[in-house]
Each structure stands twice: as structure tokens, then as C-alpha cells.
Amino acid sequence: MLERSALAARLAQMQQRIAAAATAAGREADDLTLIVVTKFHPASLVRELAALGVSDVGENRHQEAQLKSAELADLPLRWHFIGQLQTKKARQAAKYAHAIHSIDRERLVESLRTAEVDTPIEAFVQVNLTNDPGRGGAHPTEIERIAERILETPTLQLRGVMAVAPLPEEEEAESAFARLHGFAERVRALDPRATSISAGMTHDYAEAIAAGATHLRIGSAITGNRPTTG
Ligand SMILES: *Cc1c(COP(=O)(O)O)cnc(C)c1O
């Protein structure tokens, strides 16, 4: 019971902080989707979150997401895949994922073309905001090509862009998210319905909201520290 009430308190506190950041940015909190990132936490914690009214959860590892979504199939949760996705796992991820935020190459789109889906999966083009090609995300010059490819793919619905901020010592989140906003406009120019920006984590959600984020991916501020894996 103690754990549950601590979780409820952290969730409520984060929701208040998000609402305050939205107000400060002259935006409506209702326009923001809070995705609670539950990676490394057991399915039981996701179930508690659902009981507290959480509808959207995020996972970054396919196998873990697959197991948890199967165990929690009785709940009306929307699963957001936010991590690196191997091309050969894409069709499997499509079985549980309502949204994939980490589409960063054409080959991934190609493998999702033949996915078996009831409704198209919401697709975000992940952009790399750093100069390190080893981080996830497409190079900014590839954004249009990937977005066009998604638009040609009936199993996918183009929603917008996604990014992880650079490390604070590399670049301020504020300027990185300002660039992301520009990338989002390039995608929206291809399809006026693709208006979403997936950005903002525990330490930079306020900057993301100020820069127009629509989907926040918040983990540790709500779930507590991630259990260490053995
Ligand atoms: C883990 C993760 C998050 C959440 O990070 P927190 O700092 O715990 O809020 C968001 N986005 C991605 C892609 C992640 O891997």
C-alpha cells in the first residue's frame, strides 16, 4: 500500500508540474499526452499505473515490451515503443505497439509495411539531435525521405517527430528542442495531420513543453529509480 501511494503521489506531482509548464508556455495541458515510461519495471507496476488512470505507457526493449503487453492484455493500455528497434523485430513489435516513436531508417518502414495491424500504427520519425551517429535517430537530412516512405505505407500513420535531447554538457535542451520544432514543421509540410512532437523526459519536460512537445515520455520522476538488472 505504501508503494502504491508513493507511486500515486509521484504521478500526481508530475501531472501538476506538466500542467504548470503548459500554463507557463501559454499552452493547454489537455493538448499533451503523458506517456509513462515503464522500462525495467515489472508488469505489476504498469497495472498499478493503469489503476491510477494512466492510459499510455512507453517501453524501449522489444522483448520486455512483448512480455508485459501480453501479461496486461486485459487492460486498455496504449503501448508506445520508444527504443531502438531491430528491423527483424519490427513486425513482432507491431503486434502490441500502438505507436512507434523510433523510426529512424527506411528499412524499418519497409519491414513494417507487411505488419498485421487492425489500425495503422502511429509513427514518429526519430531525429538525432547530436553529432554522434551512434545515438538513435535519423540524420536531419533524412527526415523527409523517411516521412515520405511512412506516408506511402498503409500500416503506418505519420504523426510527427521524436527526439532525445543531447546531454546537458553537449547542448542546452532549449536550443536542441528549438531545432526539433523546425524539423517538425518540415514533416508537417508533407502532411498537415502530422503535428506531433515526442520530446521531454524527467529532466527536460519543461523545455520540451515550451518548444511545442505534444507527447512527453516520463520515466523515473513517476516510477522511481529503475530497478538494477542482474
Ligand atoms: C528511458 C527513456 C525515457 C524516460 O526517461 P526518464 O529520464 O526516466 O524520464 C524517455 N525516452 C526514451 C527514449 C527513453 O529511453
The ligand as an ORCA input file, in Angstrom:
! r2SCAN-3c Opt
* xyz 0 1
  C      14.055      5.942    -20.604
  C      13.538      6.845    -21.657
  C      12.716      7.933    -21.328
  C      12.342      8.312    -19.915
  O      13.464      8.801    -19.228
  P      13.376      9.399    -17.743
  O      14.598     10.245    -17.640
  O      13.387      8.251    -16.812
  O      12.141     10.213    -17.641
  C      12.238      8.705    -22.383
  N      12.562      8.440    -23.675
  C      13.359      7.415    -24.011
  C      13.664      7.177    -25.455
  C      13.881      6.588    -23.018
  O      14.672      5.560    -23.376
*
